Structure formats: C-alpha cells, structure tokens
C-alpha cells in the first residue's frame, strides 16, 4: 500500500496532504455510490439501466448484486482494450469497491418495506448517488469503467456523447428488462434527475490541483457535458439514465 501511494504521488506530483484528501474522497465517494445504488434497489420502484441489467443477471444466476457488479465492471474494462482506453487508479478501485459497497447497503436495508418508505428511499438514493459521483469524479483518479467505455467510443467513433451514451444505455436497459430486471418509475426518475444533480455536485467537490490536468481528462477529447453521472463531464457529465460507475 505504501508503494502504491508513492507511485500515485509520483504520477500526480501532488503534495502529500492534497493526495491524501483525494484518496479519502475517492474511497468515500465510491462507498457512497454503492450504498446509493442499494437505496434505489430497496426502493423497488425501478433502477438505473446498468442496475436493471445487474438485477436481471442476478435473477438468472443467483449471484449477489455486488459480485455481478464487479464482474460486469471487469467485462466492460475488457471492452476498453480494442478502443485503447487507459484505466486510471480510480477506475480499478471503482471496479472493485462499488459492488461490495452495494452489497453492504442491501444487507443493512431489508427488502419489502412499506410503500411510503420505499418512496423515500428512491429520491434519497438518487441524491446519495449524485453526491458520491461528485466526490469520486472530483478526486480526479479516472472515470469508472462504464463512463470510460462511453468516452472511449466517443473518441474513436467521433459520434456525439449523447448518441453513444443513449445507445449503450438503451441496449443495457433492454437486456436487463428481458432478463427480469426492475424497470419502473424509478428508472425514469433516475434518468431525469441524476444528470442535473451531478452537474451541481461535480464542480462542488472537484479538487483543485494547481492547474494540473485531472487524470480523468488525460487522453480524451470529449468536451465536458455528466455521469459518473455527470461523470460524464470527463470529467464528462453522466448520461440521463445511467448508473456512474
């Protein structure tokens, strides 16, 4: 771990206090991201496109939500290879931490709650996701696997970000629904709200690094727009309806 921190510091050339702040912000943001997903899932009113796919696979395989999230992140990262997208430190940590954090949240929050409680969990989860996205993207350690796939395809195809994003998320949503994932009013709420909220939280939590180019902008030509959500502001703002990570 000490060696990892030294390597990160050499790569970023940040003062130690700033580097520590960025690392803490990264890990807190990713844990909250997984917990926010759990809140939305336990709301049982519909989830974001990527989580619909996760739920569908979970129903077909019996694997845990978190494990499938990690495995899917690995598959998405393999898709980075042909488009020559390079992962950052945050990309790898994102792949490994969000899933287990979601499982912790799902363990803490029981299923089958009263409707009024579930109606509160949905907006609470969306707000937590927006804050988490602002934290982990604002730490500037690189985009999550799904956002990186989107920005990488944008770079190699020249297609507009919203076209790439919409194409990916519609495909993922349809596949998840066919497998039995939960599509509902929460899916629509997520699509409409996550982008604007992340558009607010990303600049709010962005760490100022003395004019250095953030790790999640290196090697991309995309103009800021969300997801990570708003993580798409590659910092790219996230797409309507996509789950950052």
The 8 nearest C-alpha neighbors of each residue, nearest first, counted from 0:
[[1, 3, 2, 4, 5, 6, 7, 8],
 [0, 2, 4, 3, 5, 6, 7, 8],
 [3, 1, 5, 0, 4, 6, 7, 8],
 [4, 2, 0, 6, 1, 5, 7, 8],
 [3, 5, 7, 1, 2, 6, 8, 0],
 [6, 4, 2, 8, 3, 7, 9, 1],
 [7, 5, 3, 9, 8, 4, 2, 10],
 [8, 6, 4, 10, 5, 9, 3, 11],
 [7, 9, 5, 11, 12, 10, 6, 4],
 [10, 8, 6, 12, 7, 11, 5, 13],
 [9, 11, 7, 8, 12, 6, 13, 5],
 [10, 12, 8, 13, 9, 7, 18, 214],
 [13, 11, 9, 8, 10, 14, 7, 18],
 [12, 14, 11, 18, 8, 17, 15, 208],
 [15, 13, 17, 16, 18, 12, 8, 19],
 [14, 16, 18, 17, 19, 13, 8, 20],
 [17, 15, 19, 18, 14, 20, 13, 21],
 [18, 16, 20, 19, 14, 15, 21, 13],
 [17, 19, 15, 21, 20, 16, 13, 14],
 [20, 18, 22, 16, 21, 17, 15, 23],
 [19, 21, 17, 23, 18, 22, 24, 16],
 [20, 22, 138, 24, 18, 19, 23, 25],
 [23, 21, 25, 19, 24, 20, 18, 26],
 [24, 22, 20, 26, 25, 21, 27, 19],
 [23, 25, 21, 27, 22, 26, 134, 28],
 [26, 24, 135, 22, 28, 23, 27, 138],
 [27, 25, 29, 23, 28, 24, 30, 22],
 [28, 26, 24, 30, 29, 25, 23, 31],
 [27, 29, 131, 135, 134, 31, 25, 26],
 [28, 30, 32, 26, 31, 27, 97, 135],
 [31, 29, 27, 100, 33, 32, 28, 97],
 [32, 30, 34, 28, 131, 29, 33, 35],
 [33, 31, 29, 131, 35, 128, 30, 34],
 [32, 34, 101, 97, 100, 36, 30, 35],
 [33, 35, 31, 104, 37, 101, 36, 32],
 [36, 34, 124, 128, 32, 38, 127, 37],
 [35, 37, 33, 39, 34, 38, 101, 40],
 [36, 38, 34, 40, 104, 101, 105, 35],
 [39, 37, 124, 35, 41, 36, 120, 40],
 [38, 40, 121, 42, 124, 36, 37, 41],
 [39, 41, 37, 42, 43, 38, 36, 46],
 [42, 40, 43, 38, 39, 110, 37, 117],
 [41, 43, 117, 39, 120, 121, 40, 44],
 [44, 42, 41, 40, 45, 117, 39, 181],
 [45, 43, 185, 42, 183, 184, 46, 121],
 [44, 46, 183, 185, 182, 186, 181, 43],
 [45, 47, 186, 185, 51, 50, 40, 39],
 [46, 48, 186, 50, 242, 240, 241, 49],
 [49, 47, 172, 51, 50, 241, 168, 171],
 [50, 48, 52, 51, 47, 242, 171, 53],
 [49, 51, 53, 52, 47, 48, 46, 54],
 [52, 50, 180, 175, 48, 54, 49, 53],
 [175, 53, 51, 55, 49, 50, 54, 180],
 [52, 54, 50, 56, 55, 51, 57, 67],
 [55, 53, 180, 57, 51, 52, 56, 50],
 [56, 54, 180, 178, 179, 175, 52, 58],
 [55, 57, 59, 53, 58, 54, 60, 52],
 [56, 58, 54, 61, 60, 62, 55, 59],
 [59, 57, 55, 56, 61, 60, 54, 179],
 [58, 60, 56, 57, 61, 55, 178, 179],
 [61, 59, 57, 62, 58, 56, 55, 63],
 [60, 62, 57, 58, 59, 63, 56, 64],
 [63, 61, 57, 60, 64, 67, 66, 58],
 [62, 64, 66, 65, 67, 57, 61, 102],
 [63, 65, 67, 66, 68, 57, 102, 53],
 [98, 66, 64, 68, 99, 102, 67, 63],
 [65, 67, 69, 63, 68, 64, 98, 70],
 [68, 66, 70, 64, 69, 65, 71, 53],
 [67, 69, 65, 98, 71, 66, 70, 72],
 [68, 70, 72, 66, 67, 71, 98, 94],
 [71, 69, 67, 73, 72, 68, 66, 74],
 [70, 72, 74, 68, 73, 69, 67, 75],
 [71, 73, 75, 69, 94, 70, 74, 144],
 [72, 74, 76, 70, 71, 75, 77, 69],
 [75, 73, 71, 77, 76, 72, 70, 78],
 [76, 74, 72, 78, 77, 73, 144, 71],
 [75, 77, 73, 79, 78, 74, 144, 72],
 [78, 76, 74, 79, 75, 80, 73, 81],
 [77, 79, 75, 76, 80, 81, 74, 148],
 [80, 78, 84, 76, 77, 82, 81, 83],
 [79, 81, 83, 78, 82, 77, 84, 76],
 [82, 80, 83, 79, 78, 84, 77, 151],
 [81, 83, 79, 80, 84, 151, 155, 152],
 [84, 82, 80, 81, 79, 85, 151, 155],
 [83, 85, 79, 82, 151, 80, 86, 147],
 [84, 86, 83, 87, 79, 218, 80, 147],
 [87, 85, 90, 84, 88, 141, 91, 142],
 [86, 88, 141, 90, 89, 140, 85, 91],
 [87, 89, 90, 91, 140, 92, 141, 86],
 [90, 88, 140, 92, 141, 87, 91, 93],
 [89, 91, 143, 87, 93, 88, 86, 92],
 [90, 92, 94, 93, 89, 88, 95, 87],
 [93, 91, 89, 95, 94, 90, 96, 88],
 [94, 92, 90, 91, 96, 95, 89, 97],
 [95, 93, 91, 72, 92, 69, 96, 90],
 [94, 96, 92, 93, 69, 97, 91, 98],
 [95, 97, 93, 98, 99, 92, 94, 100],
 [98, 96, 33, 100, 99, 29, 93, 30],
 [65, 97, 99, 68, 101, 100, 69, 96],
 [100, 98, 102, 65, 101, 96, 97, 103],
 [101, 99, 33, 103, 97, 30, 102, 98],
 [100, 102, 33, 34, 104, 98, 37, 99],
 [101, 103, 99, 105, 65, 104, 100, 106],
 [104, 102, 106, 100, 101, 105, 107, 99],
 [103, 105, 34, 101, 107, 37, 106, 102],
 [104, 106, 102, 108, 37, 103, 107, 101],
 [107, 105, 103, 104, 108, 102, 109, 101],
 [106, 108, 104, 105, 103, 109, 102, 37],
 [109, 107, 105, 106, 104, 110, 41, 38],
 [108, 110, 107, 111, 106, 105, 112, 41],
 [111, 109, 112, 41, 108, 105, 43, 42],
 [112, 110, 113, 109, 41, 43, 114, 117],
 [111, 113, 110, 117, 116, 114, 109, 41],
 [114, 112, 116, 115, 117, 111, 118, 110],
 [113, 115, 117, 116, 118, 112, 42, 111],
 [114, 116, 118, 117, 113, 119, 112, 120],
 [117, 115, 119, 118, 113, 114, 120, 112],
 [118, 116, 42, 120, 114, 119, 115, 112],
 [117, 119, 115, 116, 120, 121, 114, 42],
 [120, 118, 116, 117, 121, 122, 123, 115],
 [119, 121, 117, 123, 42, 38, 118, 122],
 [120, 122, 39, 124, 42, 123, 119, 118],
 [123, 121, 125, 124, 120, 119, 126, 118],
 [124, 122, 120, 126, 121, 125, 127, 119],
 [125, 123, 35, 38, 39, 127, 121, 122],
 [124, 126, 122, 128, 127, 123, 129, 121],
 [125, 127, 129, 123, 128, 124, 122, 130],
 [128, 126, 124, 130, 35, 129, 125, 131],
 [129, 127, 131, 125, 35, 32, 126, 130],
 [128, 130, 197, 126, 132, 131, 127, 196],
 [129, 131, 127, 133, 132, 128, 200, 134],
 [132, 130, 28, 128, 134, 32, 31, 129],
 [133, 131, 129, 134, 227, 135, 130, 136],
 [132, 134, 201, 200, 130, 131, 136, 137],
 [135, 133, 28, 131, 137, 132, 204, 136],
 [136, 134, 25, 28, 138, 132, 137, 133],
 [135, 137, 138, 133, 139, 134, 132, 230],
 [205, 136, 138, 134, 139, 135, 204, 133],
 [137, 139, 21, 135, 136, 25, 140, 206],
 [140, 138, 213, 214, 137, 136, 141, 215],
 [141, 139, 89, 214, 88, 87, 138, 215],
 [140, 215, 142, 87, 89, 214, 90, 139],
 [143, 141, 215, 90, 147, 146, 144, 136],
 [142, 144, 244, 90, 146, 145, 93, 147],
 [145, 143, 147, 146, 76, 72, 90, 75],
 [146, 144, 148, 147, 143, 244, 149, 75],
 [147, 145, 149, 143, 148, 144, 142, 150],
 [146, 148, 144, 150, 149, 145, 142, 151],
 [149, 147, 151, 145, 146, 150, 152, 79],
 [148, 150, 146, 152, 147, 151, 164, 153],
 [149, 151, 153, 147, 152, 148, 154, 146],
 [150, 152, 154, 148, 153, 149, 84, 147],
 [153, 151, 155, 149, 154, 150, 156, 148],
 [152, 154, 150, 151, 157, 158, 156, 155],
 [153, 155, 151, 152, 157, 156, 150, 220],
 [156, 154, 152, 153, 157, 151, 82, 158],
 [157, 155, 158, 153, 154, 152, 151, 159],
 [156, 158, 153, 154, 155, 159, 152, 160],
 [159, 157, 156, 153, 160, 162, 163, 154],
 [158, 160, 162, 161, 153, 163, 157, 164],
 [159, 161, 163, 162, 153, 164, 158, 150],
 [160, 162, 164, 163, 159, 165, 238, 166],
 [161, 163, 165, 159, 160, 164, 166, 158],
 [164, 162, 166, 160, 161, 165, 167, 149],
 [165, 163, 161, 167, 162, 166, 160, 149],
 [164, 166, 168, 162, 167, 163, 161, 169],
 [165, 167, 163, 169, 164, 168, 162, 170],
 [168, 166, 170, 164, 165, 169, 171, 163],
 [167, 169, 171, 165, 170, 166, 172, 48],
 [168, 170, 172, 166, 171, 167, 165, 173],
 [171, 169, 167, 173, 168, 172, 166, 174],
 [172, 170, 168, 174, 169, 173, 48, 175],
 [173, 171, 48, 169, 175, 174, 170, 168],
 [174, 172, 176, 170, 175, 171, 169, 177],
 [175, 173, 171, 177, 172, 176, 170, 178],
 [52, 174, 176, 55, 51, 178, 180, 172],
 [175, 177, 180, 179, 173, 178, 174, 172],
 [176, 178, 174, 175, 179, 173, 180, 55],
 [179, 177, 55, 175, 176, 180, 174, 56],
 [178, 180, 55, 176, 177, 175, 181, 58],
 [179, 181, 55, 51, 176, 54, 175, 178],
 [180, 182, 45, 51, 46, 183, 179, 176],
 [183, 181, 45, 186, 46, 180, 176, 51],
 [184, 182, 45, 185, 186, 44, 181, 187],
 [183, 185, 187, 186, 45, 44, 188, 182],
 [184, 186, 45, 188, 44, 183, 187, 46],
 [185, 187, 46, 45, 47, 189, 184, 183],
 [186, 188, 190, 184, 189, 185, 191, 183],
 [189, 187, 185, 191, 190, 186, 192, 184],
 [188, 190, 186, 187, 192, 193, 191, 240],
 [240, 189, 191, 239, 187, 188, 192, 193],
 [190, 192, 188, 189, 239, 193, 187, 194],
 [193, 191, 189, 194, 195, 190, 188, 196],
 [192, 194, 196, 189, 195, 197, 190, 191],
 [193, 195, 229, 197, 196, 225, 192, 237],
 [196, 194, 198, 197, 193, 192, 199, 229],
 [197, 195, 193, 199, 198, 194, 129, 192],
 [198, 196, 229, 200, 129, 199, 194, 195],
 [197, 199, 195, 196, 229, 201, 200, 194],
 [198, 200, 197, 196, 201, 202, 203, 195],
 [199, 201, 133, 203, 197, 202, 130, 198],
 [202, 200, 133, 203, 204, 197, 199, 198],
 [201, 203, 205, 204, 200, 199, 198, 133],
 [202, 204, 200, 201, 205, 199, 133, 137],
 [205, 203, 137, 134, 201, 202, 133, 200],
 [137, 204, 206, 202, 203, 201, 207, 138],
 [207, 205, 137, 138, 208, 204, 21, 139],
 [206, 208, 209, 205, 210, 211, 137, 138],
 [207, 209, 211, 210, 206, 13, 213, 212],
 [210, 208, 211, 207, 13, 212, 206, 213],
 [209, 211, 208, 212, 207, 213, 206, 13],
 [212, 210, 208, 209, 213, 207, 11, 214],
 [211, 213, 214, 210, 216, 217, 208, 215],
 [214, 212, 139, 215, 216, 211, 217, 140],
 [213, 215, 141, 140, 139, 217, 216, 212],
 [214, 141, 216, 213, 142, 139, 217, 234],
 [217, 215, 214, 213, 233, 219, 234, 218],
 [216, 218, 214, 219, 215, 213, 212, 220],
 [217, 219, 216, 220, 85, 84, 215, 214],
 [220, 218, 221, 217, 216, 154, 150, 151],
 [221, 219, 222, 154, 218, 216, 217, 150],
 [220, 222, 219, 223, 233, 150, 154, 235],
 [221, 223, 224, 220, 235, 232, 233, 234],
 [224, 222, 232, 235, 233, 234, 221, 236],
 [223, 232, 236, 235, 225, 231, 222, 229],
 [236, 229, 237, 231, 226, 230, 228, 232],
 [228, 237, 227, 229, 230, 225, 231, 236],
 [230, 226, 228, 243, 237, 229, 132, 231],
 [226, 229, 237, 227, 230, 225, 243, 236],
 [225, 236, 226, 228, 230, 237, 231, 197],
 [227, 226, 231, 229, 228, 236, 225, 237],
 [235, 236, 232, 225, 230, 237, 226, 229],
 [235, 236, 231, 233, 234, 223, 224, 225],
 [234, 235, 232, 231, 223, 216, 215, 230],
 [233, 232, 235, 231, 230, 215, 216, 223],
 [232, 231, 233, 236, 234, 223, 225, 230],
 [225, 231, 229, 232, 235, 237, 230, 226],
 [226, 225, 228, 229, 238, 236, 231, 230],
 [237, 239, 241, 226, 240, 225, 164, 228],
 [238, 240, 190, 194, 241, 191, 237, 193],
 [190, 239, 241, 189, 47, 238, 48, 242],
 [242, 240, 238, 48, 47, 239, 243, 168],
 [241, 243, 47, 49, 244, 48, 240, 228],
 [244, 227, 242, 228, 226, 241, 230, 146],
 [243, 143, 227, 145, 242, 144, 93, 146]]
